[in-house]
Amino acid sequence: MSKKKSYYHKIKDKKIREAVKRGDLMPYDEIFTRYSKERQEKIKARARYLMAAMELRKLRKDMKLSQGDLAKKMRVKREFIVRIESGRQNITLETLYKIAEATGKEVSLVFK
């Protein structure tokens, strides 16, 4: 089985899988490997911030909190929450603990 064919099976969304087969979309790996190693590392670093941002936004929405509500609970400005959720703000451990305290959650770090 060719590398491209085996990749199709990994794509869960049927519409995306069909678009890749038609050539309307390119697989992520195919695009990513074209970048220099330095650029790949920069992309991965940025992705870490965005993943944290997405997790915070999901938590906030699941709890039915607005950005302003969460900011008040954390005693920070709403703009701080906006920066975190957009991936423009580095999230420190202190910030994670403030979020946990404000939402009644627990911080758990896992190294894989």
C-alpha positions as CSV (number, residue, x, y, z in Angstrom):
1,M,0.0,0.0,0.0
2,S,1.4,3.4,-0.9
3,K,2.2,6.0,1.7
4,K,-0.5,8.3,0.4
5,K,-3.2,5.5,0.4
6,S,-2.4,4.5,3.9
7,Y,-2.7,8.2,4.9
8,Y,-6.3,8.3,3.7
9,H,-7.3,5.7,6.2
10,K,-6.0,7.9,9.1
11,I,-8.4,10.7,8.1
12,K,-11.6,10.3,10.1
13,D,-13.7,12.9,8.4
14,K,-15.2,11.5,5.2
15,K,-15.5,14.9,3.4
16,I,-11.9,15.7,4.2
17,R,-10.7,12.3,3.2
18,E,-12.5,12.6,-0.2
19,A,-11.1,16.1,-0.8
20,V,-7.6,14.8,-0.2
21,K,-8.2,11.9,-2.6
22,R,-9.5,14.3,-5.3
23,G,-6.5,16.5,-4.8
24,D,-8.5,19.5,-3.4
25,L,-6.5,19.3,-0.2
26,M,-3.0,18.2,0.7
27,P,-2.3,16.0,3.7
28,Y,-0.7,17.9,6.6
29,D,2.4,15.7,6.7
30,E,3.0,16.4,3.0
31,I,3.0,20.1,3.6
32,F,4.8,20.1,6.9
33,T,7.8,18.1,5.7
34,R,8.5,20.7,3.0
35,Y,9.5,23.3,5.7
36,S,13.0,23.5,7.1
37,K,13.6,21.9,10.5
38,E,13.9,25.3,12.0
39,R,10.5,26.4,10.7
40,Q,9.0,23.1,11.8
41,E,10.2,23.7,15.3
42,K,8.7,27.2,15.3
43,I,5.4,25.8,14.1
44,K,5.4,23.2,16.8
45,A,6.2,25.8,19.5
46,R,3.3,28.0,18.3
47,A,1.0,24.9,18.2
48,R,1.6,24.3,21.9
49,Y,0.3,27.7,22.8
50,L,-2.7,27.2,20.5
51,M,-3.5,23.8,22.0
52,A,-3.5,25.3,25.5
53,A,-5.6,28.1,24.2
54,M,-8.2,25.7,22.8
55,E,-8.3,23.7,26.0
56,L,-9.0,26.9,28.1
57,R,-11.7,28.1,25.7
58,K,-13.3,24.6,25.8
59,L,-13.3,24.6,29.6
60,R,-14.7,28.1,29.8
61,K,-17.5,27.3,27.3
62,D,-18.3,24.0,29.0
63,M,-18.7,25.9,32.2
64,K,-20.9,28.5,30.4
65,L,-18.6,31.4,31.4
66,S,-17.9,34.4,29.3
67,Q,-14.4,35.7,29.0
68,G,-15.4,38.5,31.3
69,D,-16.8,36.2,33.9
70,L,-13.6,34.1,34.0
71,A,-11.5,37.2,34.1
72,K,-13.4,38.4,37.2
73,K,-13.0,35.1,38.9
74,M,-9.3,35.1,38.2
75,R,-9.0,38.8,39.1
76,V,-7.4,39.7,35.8
77,K,-8.5,41.8,32.8
78,R,-10.7,40.3,30.1
79,E,-8.0,41.1,27.6
80,F,-5.7,38.7,29.3
81,I,-8.2,35.9,28.7
82,V,-8.5,37.0,25.1
83,R,-4.7,36.9,24.6
84,I,-4.6,33.4,26.1
85,E,-7.4,32.1,24.0
86,S,-5.9,33.5,20.9
87,G,-2.5,31.9,21.6
88,R,-0.7,35.2,21.9
89,Q,-0.2,34.9,25.7
90,N,2.3,32.5,27.2
91,I,0.5,30.5,29.9
92,T,2.6,30.1,33.0
93,L,2.0,27.6,35.8
94,E,0.8,30.4,38.0
95,T,-1.9,31.2,35.3
96,L,-2.9,27.6,35.1
97,Y,-3.4,27.4,38.9
98,K,-5.4,30.7,38.8
99,I,-7.6,29.1,36.1
100,A,-8.0,25.9,38.1
101,E,-8.9,27.9,41.2
102,A,-11.4,30.1,39.3
103,T,-13.1,27.1,37.7
104,G,-13.0,24.7,40.6
105,K,-10.8,22.3,38.6
106,E,-7.4,20.7,39.4
107,V,-4.2,21.2,37.5
108,S,-2.6,17.9,36.4
109,L,0.6,17.8,34.5
110,V,1.4,14.7,32.4
111,F,4.7,14.0,30.6
112,K,4.3,11.5,27.7
